[in-house]
């Protein structure tokens, strides 16, 4: 495991301490959870962009599939 030093404004750090206390966890764990969410969002965006790239130029085919799925 790695250690990381970050600089935060005092007000932001105090708010994180209060939030972590309300959640019954540490500021360290709270930051770890936020990093996990951020990385998961970045991974989802990357997967979406790859899939969107595969469909580029096939928009009409996609619309036809949607219409067929709706029974049109």
N, C-alpha and C positions, 0 to 999 in steps of 0.2 A: 504494500500500500504506500502511496506517496503522500507527502505533506505539501500543503499549498498555503501560502500567505497571501491574503488579499487585503486591500485597503478599501474601507467603506467610510462614508461620512458617519459621524457619531450617532446622528439621529436615526439613520437607517439601521445601524447595528443594534441600537436600543429597541427599535421596532421588531427586529428579528428575534432578539432575546425574549420579548414579550410574547411573540407568536409561538416560539418554540416552547415557552413555559405553558401557554394555553394548550398546546398539543401534547404536552407531557414528553417532550424529547429535547435533545440538545440542539444548539445552533449548528454544530457540525453535521448532525444527522439531517437537519432541515435543509442545509445547503446541498448535501448529498442527494436528497430526494428531489430538490429543484433541478440539479444537474441531470438526474435520471430522466425527468420529464422533458427537459430541453433536448437531450440527446434522442429520446424516443420521437419527439416531434420532428427533429431534423432527419431522422431515418425514414419516417413516414413521408416527408416531403420528397426525399430523394427517390423513394420507391414510386411515388406518384409521378414524378417527372420522367422517370424511365418508362413507365406505362403510357404516359401521355405521348412520349416520343414515338412509341411503337404505333400509335394510332394516327399520327400526323399524316395528313393526306387521305385519310379514310373516314372523314367526317360523315359523308353521305351514307356509308355503310353502317356507321354507328346509329345515325338517326333512324335508318330503316329497321335496325334491330330493336330500338326502343319502341317504335310504332308497332312492330309485330308483337312485342311483349305486352303492350297495352291492348292488343286485339284489334288494332285499326287495320 
